[in-house]
Amino acid sequence: MGYTHYDVFVIGTGSAGQQVAEACAKEGMNVAVADAREYGGTCPNRGCDPKKVLVNASELIGRTSDMAAVGITDTVQINWEALQTFKKKFVSAVPIRTEEDFKKLGITMYHQSPEFLSENMLTVEGKKITFDKIVIATGRIPRPLDFKGSYLLSVSDDFLDLPSLPKSMIFIGAGYIALEFAHIAARCGVDVTIVEQGDRILSIMDSTLTDHLLEVSKCIGINFIFDATTSQIEELRKNKRLHYTQNGEEKSVKARVIFNTTGRVPATKALNLDKGTIAFSEKGVTVNEYLQSTTNKNVYACGDVADSGALPLTPLSGLEGKHVAEQILKNTHKKYTFSVIPTAVFTYPQVASVGISEKQAKEKGISYTVKEGFVPEWFSTKRMNAQAYYYKTIIDSDTDTILGTSILAPEASEMIDIFSLAIHHKMTRTAFRETIFTYPSFGSDTLSMV
């Protein structure tokens, strides 16, 4: 049996994989890509983008509900089927458009997950492939759970494609995905329960902010069960029953649908990385400071699947893809570095953070001051009759530079970008305060947060 050779073979067609494949093809290299799912990756097809369309509806309900007591009399009604049709306008064209872009550049496309046969050979669609360089950009998938009845679980893909909303649902896990989906569903009238093994929501966020968000979440009808370990799921006539252990006691709760939202893990299982002599862990493909495999010099990894030290976020995936393309095209070793990374949870209100937390400042032995406050009386939120507005800023006591900020607010995801820019450019508190913003706006509020 013969084989086909490529200069560069890219596994995965999300933002990271696209950056590498297109950059290399534009420079005249013989490039191929492979993906077992629809082209375009998770974010535009079944992640960030379609989620945000549904989040928008939830925010509208939240805002009108807050204003109900002060003059807004008509209740917002959500037509879920129509909303899903609207969402598909953003999603349906992505795979076709991605493939068309690849075709224009002469990139060969495969629609299957490859498997490594050796360090420099893999198989895909029944063909043997050799390569000069290979790039793994397969992203992440829902964390598999293994207990009796776990096959009955749904995942985030299923939520985004629900043809209609069930009367009730349960989320296992209290991270980003669970909270965002729970806020959407609860505001659309679904009876929502979150079952969490730990003792709080959003464990990587500052607990002061998440405590406020927890209270808001309870007020919109979300039920929380903490310190609970799921042991079994059984199928009933209409519902599914989740059995869990809490403080040594066996308990249960039931709903029409149960979602696994315990997090996501690197998508490496199908690749047979061992045969490719590619080191990996539960964090992803092990890479050096150049995003190159530590055990196979012809292999690079970028995006969410790479253990690069960066958060699994779409903007970073694109930057890592660009970096890998540069390594391949210029045949050079340039260390991969990334700036401060803002992150946001699209609940309503939103939670966002950037830079270092107070805990991290303590661990690093930095001399710092904290400016924080619960400020629902500030005009930005008071005019909306919103009840939750909190900020916390960490400032270097020696240099007066802004080190980190966390915000709970209706527009926290936009506000945090201002702080991201300030931290990236090492702005002092004094210089930040000299900046002029439009007023009244959430942006202008940031001047009072430092």
C-alpha positions in Angstrom: 0.0 0.0 0.0 1.3 3.4 -0.9 1.2 6.6 1.1 0.6 10.3 0.6 3.1 12.9 1.9 2.4 16.4 3.1 4.6 19.2 4.2 2.2 20.0 7.0 -0.8 18.0 8.3 -3.2 19.7 10.7 -5.6 17.8 12.9 -8.5 20.0 13.9 -10.2 22.9 12.0 -11.0 25.3 14.8 -9.3 28.7 15.2 -5.9 27.2 16.0 -5.9 24.7 13.2 -7.2 27.2 10.7 -4.4 29.7 11.5 -1.7 27.1 10.8 -3.2 25.5 7.7 -4.0 28.7 6.0 -0.7 30.5 6.8 1.3 27.5 5.6 -0.8 27.0 2.4 -0.4 30.7 1.5 3.3 30.2 1.5 3.1 27.4 -1.0 3.4 24.4 1.3 1.5 21.2 0.6 -1.1 21.2 3.5 -3.8 18.8 4.6 -6.4 19.1 7.4 -8.5 16.5 9.1 -11.6 16.8 11.4 -14.0 14.1 12.5 -16.7 16.7 13.0 -18.1 19.6 11.0 -15.3 22.0 9.9 -14.8 25.2 11.9 -14.3 23.9 15.4 -16.2 24.1 18.6 -16.5 27.9 19.2 -18.6 28.9 16.1 -20.4 25.6 15.7 -21.3 24.3 19.1 -19.8 26.7 21.7 -19.2 30.4 22.3 -21.1 31.9 19.3 -24.4 29.9 19.4 -24.3 30.1 23.2 -24.1 33.9 23.1 -27.2 34.1 20.8 -29.2 32.2 23.5 -27.5 34.2 26.3 -28.8 37.4 24.7 -32.4 36.2 25.2 -31.7 35.5 28.8 -30.2 38.9 29.4 -33.3 40.5 27.9 -35.5 38.7 30.3 -33.2 39.6 33.2 -33.2 43.3 32.3 -37.0 43.5 31.9 -37.6 41.6 35.1 -35.4 44.0 37.0 -37.3 46.9 35.5 -40.8 45.4 36.2 -41.1 47.2 39.5 -40.2 50.6 38.0 -42.2 50.9 34.9 -41.7 48.1 32.4 -45.1 46.3 32.4 -45.0 43.9 29.5 -43.3 40.6 30.2 -40.8 39.2 27.7 -41.8 35.9 26.2 -39.3 33.6 24.6 -40.2 31.5 21.5 -37.5 28.9 21.9 -38.1 27.4 18.5 -37.8 30.8 16.7 -34.7 31.6 18.8 -33.1 28.3 17.7 -33.9 29.2 14.0 -32.2 32.6 14.5 -29.2 30.9 16.1 -28.8 28.5 13.1 -28.2 31.6 10.9 -24.9 32.0 12.7 -24.0 28.4 12.8 -25.1 26.6 9.6 -22.8 28.4 7.2 -19.6 27.9 9.2 -18.6 24.4 8.0 -19.3 25.2 4.4 -17.5 28.5 4.5 -14.5 26.9 6.3 -14.2 24.2 3.7 -14.5 26.7 0.8 -11.7 28.8 2.3 -9.5 25.7 2.5 -10.4 24.6 -1.0 -9.4 28.0 -2.4 -6.0 27.6 -0.8 -5.5 24.1 -2.2 -5.6 22.4 1.2 -6.5 18.8 1.1 -9.4 17.9 3.4 -10.2 14.7 5.4 -13.4 14.1 7.3 -12.2 11.6 9.9 -10.0 11.5 13.0 -6.5 10.3 12.1 -4.6 7.8 14.1 -0.8 7.7 14.5 0.9 4.6 13.2 4.5 5.7 14.1 6.4 8.9 14.8 6.1 10.1 11.2 3.1 8.3 9.8 -0.7 8.2 10.5 -3.7 6.8 8.9 -6.9 8.6 7.9 -9.9 7.5 5.7 -8.0 4.2 5.0 -5.0 6.1 3.7 -1.4 6.1 5.1 0.0 9.6 5.5 3.5 10.9 6.1 4.5 14.4 6.9 7.3 16.8 7.6 5.4 18.5 10.3 2.1 17.7 12.1 0.0 20.1 14.2 -2.5 18.8 16.7 -5.3 21.3 17.3 -8.2 19.0 18.2 -9.5 21.2 21.1 -11.5 19.7 24.0 -14.5 17.5 24.6 -16.9 17.1 27.5 -15.2 15.2 30.4 -16.5 11.6 30.3 -18.2 10.4 33.5 -18.3 6.7 34.5 -21.0 5.5 36.8 -24.2 3.5 36.5 -26.5 5.2 34.0 -23.9 7.8 32.8 -24.9 7.0 29.2 -28.1 8.8 29.9 -26.3 12.1 30.3 -26.6 14.9 27.8 -23.8 17.4 27.1 -23.5 21.1 26.0 -24.0 20.2 22.3 -27.4 18.8 23.2 -28.4 21.9 25.2 -27.5 24.2 22.3 -29.6 22.1 19.9 -32.7 21.5 22.1 -35.7 21.7 19.8 -37.9 22.8 22.8 -37.2 23.4 26.4 -38.1 20.6 28.9 -40.0 21.4 32.1 -36.9 20.6 34.2 -33.2 19.9 33.9 -30.2 19.1 36.1 -26.6 20.2 35.6 -23.8 18.1 37.2 -21.1 20.6 38.0 -21.1 24.3 38.8 -18.6 25.8 36.4 -18.8 28.2 33.4 -21.0 26.0 31.2 -23.5 25.0 33.9 -24.0 28.5 35.2 -24.5 30.0 31.8 -26.9 27.4 30.6 -28.7 27.4 33.9 -29.3 31.1 33.7 -30.7 30.8 30.2 -33.0 27.9 31.1 -34.2 29.3 34.4 -35.1 32.6 32.9 -37.1 30.8 30.2 -39.2 29.1 32.9 -37.4 25.8 33.3 -37.0 24.2 36.8 -33.2 24.1 37.1 -31.0 22.2 39.6 -27.2 22.3 39.8 -25.5 19.4 41.6 -21.9 20.2 42.6 -19.3 18.0 44.2 -17.6 21.0 45.8 -18.9 23.7 48.2 -19.2 26.6 45.8 -19.8 27.8 42.2 -17.1 28.9 39.7 -14.2 27.8 41.9 -11.6 29.6 39.8 -13.3 33.0 40.4 -13.0 35.2 43.5 -15.5 33.8 46.0 -16.9 37.3 47.0 -18.1 37.8 43.4 -19.4 34.2 43.1 -21.3 34.5 46.4 -23.2 37.5 45.0 -23.9 35.6 41.8 -25.1 32.6 43.8 -27.7 34.7 45.5 -28.9 36.1 42.1 -29.1 32.6 40.7 -31.2 31.4 43.6 -33.5 34.4 43.2 -34.2 33.4 39.6 -35.2 29.9 40.7 -32.0 27.8 40.4 -31.7 25.2 43.1 -28.2 24.3 44.2 -27.0 21.0 45.8 -23.4 21.3 47.1 -21.0 18.7 48.5 -22.8 16.0 46.5 -21.2 13.1 44.6 -23.3 11.6 41.8 -23.5 7.8 42.1 -26.2 6.7 39.6 -28.7 7.9 37.0 -31.8 5.9 36.2 -34.4 6.4 33.5 -38.0 6.8 34.6 -41.1 7.0 32.3 -40.8 10.8 31.7 -37.8 11.8 33.8 -34.3 10.8 34.8 -33.4 10.3 38.4 -30.0 11.3 39.7 -28.8 9.6 42.8 -26.1 11.3 44.9 -24.4 11.1 48.3 -24.3 14.1 50.5 -22.7 14.1 54.0 -22.9 10.3 53.9 -26.6 10.2 53.1 -28.1 8.8 49.9 -30.4 11.3 48.2 -31.9 11.8 44.7 -33.4 14.4 42.5 -35.2 14.1 39.1 -35.6 16.0 35.9 -36.5 15.6 32.3 -32.9 16.0 31.1 -29.6 15.8 33.0 -26.5 17.5 31.6 -22.8 16.6 32.2 -21.2 20.0 32.7 -18.2 18.9 34.8 -15.7 20.4 32.5 -13.9 19.6 29.3 -10.7 17.5 28.6 -8.2 17.5 25.8 -9.4 15.6 22.7 -6.5 13.2 22.3 -7.9 9.7 22.9 -8.7 8.9 19.3 -5.3 9.9 18.0 -3.1 7.0 19.5 -0.5 9.5 20.6 1.7 6.8 22.1 2.4 5.3 18.7 3.5 8.8 17.6 5.9 9.0 20.5 3.9 12.1 21.7 3.9 12.8 25.4 0.6 13.9 26.9 -1.3 14.2 30.2 -4.7 15.1 31.4 -3.8 18.7 30.7 -3.1 18.0 27.0 -0.2 17.4 24.7 3.0 18.2 26.5 4.8 21.0 24.7 7.9 23.2 25.3 8.1 26.9 25.2 7.8 26.8 21.4 4.6 24.8 21.4 6.5 21.8 20.1 6.1 18.3 21.4 8.7 17.5 24.0 9.1 13.9 22.6 8.6 14.3 18.9 10.3 17.4 17.3 8.1 17.2 14.2 4.9 17.6 16.2 3.3 20.8 17.4 0.2 21.4 19.4 -1.8 24.5 19.8 -5.2 25.7 21.1 -7.1 24.0 23.9 -5.5 20.6 23.4 -2.0 21.9 24.2 -0.6 22.0 27.7 0.8 25.5 27.1 -0.1 27.0 30.4 -2.7 29.2 28.8 -6.5 29.1 29.5 -8.6 27.2 26.9 -10.1 30.3 25.3 -10.7 31.0 21.6 -8.6 34.2 21.3 -5.6 32.3 22.8 -6.1 29.4 20.4 -5.8 31.7 17.4 -2.6 33.3 18.8 -1.1 29.9 19.4 -2.0 28.8 15.9 -0.2 31.9 14.5 2.8 31.1 16.6 3.1 27.5 15.4 2.7 28.6 11.8 5.6 31.0 12.3 7.8 28.3 13.8 7.1 26.0 10.8 7.4 28.7 8.1 10.5 30.4 9.5 12.1 27.2 10.8 13.0 29.0 14.0 12.6 28.7 17.7 10.7 31.5 19.2 9.3 31.3 22.7 5.5 31.5 23.0 4.4 34.1 25.4 0.9 35.5 26.1 -0.4 38.7 27.6 -2.8 39.0 30.5 -5.9 36.9 29.8 -9.4 38.2 30.5 -12.2 35.7 31.0 -15.9 36.1 31.5 -18.9 34.0 32.5 -22.0 35.0 30.5 -24.6 34.7 33.2 -26.8 37.7 34.0 -25.2 39.6 35.7 -21.9 38.6 34.2 -18.7 37.7 36.1 -15.3 38.6 34.6 -11.7 38.8 35.7 -8.2 39.6 34.4 -4.7 39.7 35.9 -3.9 38.2 39.2 -6.2 37.6 42.2 -5.6 38.6 45.8 -4.8 35.0 46.5 -2.1 34.9 43.8 -0.7 38.2 45.0 -0.3 36.8 48.5 1.3 33.6 47.1 3.8 35.7 45.0 4.7 37.8 48.0 3.7 41.0 46.3 3.0 44.1 48.3 -0.5 45.1 47.3 -3.6 47.0 48.2 -7.2 46.1 47.4 -10.0 48.4 46.3 -13.4 46.7 46.3 -17.0 47.4 46.8 -20.6 46.3 46.4 -22.1 49.2 44.6 -25.7 48.6 43.3 -26.3 52.3 44.1 -24.0 53.5 41.3 -26.0 55.1 38.5 -25.1 52.5 35.8 -26.9 49.7 37.6 -29.4 51.8 39.6 -30.9 53.1 36.4 -31.5 49.5 35.4 -32.8 48.6 38.8 -30.2 45.8 38.9 -29.4 44.5 42.4 -25.9 43.1 42.0 -22.8 45.1 41.2 -19.4 44.3 42.7 -15.7 45.0 41.9 -12.4 44.1 43.3 -9.1 45.5 42.1 -5.5 44.5 43.1 -2.9 47.3 42.9 0.9 47.0 43.4 1.7 49.1 46.4 5.3 49.8 45.3 4.7 50.7 41.6 1.0 51.8 41.7 0.3 49.6 38.7 -3.0 47.7 38.3 -2.4 43.9 38.7 -5.8 42.4 38.5 -9.5 43.1 38.5 -12.7 41.1 39.0 -16.2 42.4 38.3 -19.8 41.3 38.7 -22.0 43.5 36.6 -24.5 43.4 33.7 -21.7 44.4 31.3 -18.7 42.9 33.1 -17.4 41.2 30.0 -17.0 44.6 28.3 -15.6 46.4 31.3 -12.9 43.8 31.9 -11.4 44.5 28.5 -10.6 48.0 29.6 -8.6 46.6 32.5 -7.0 44.0 30.3 -5.6 46.8 28.1 -4.5 48.7 31.2 -2.7 45.7 32.7 -1.1 44.8 29.4 0.4 48.3 29.1 1.4 48.3 32.8 -0.7 51.4 33.5 -0.5 53.0 37.0 -3.6 53.9 38.9 -2.8 57.5 38.4 -2.5 57.2 34.6 -5.7 55.1 34.4 -7.7 57.8 36.3 -6.5 60.5 33.9 -8.3 58.6 31.0 -11.6 60.1 29.9 -14.5 57.8 29.2 -18.0 58.6 28.0 -20.5 59.3 30.8 -22.8 57.9 32.0 -21.5 54.4 31.1 -20.1 51.3 32.6 -16.8 52.2 31.1 -16.7 55.4 33.2 -17.4 53.3 36.3 -14.0 51.7 35.9 -12.3 55.0 36.9 -13.8 54.5 40.4 -12.6 50.9 40.6 -8.9 51.8 41.0 
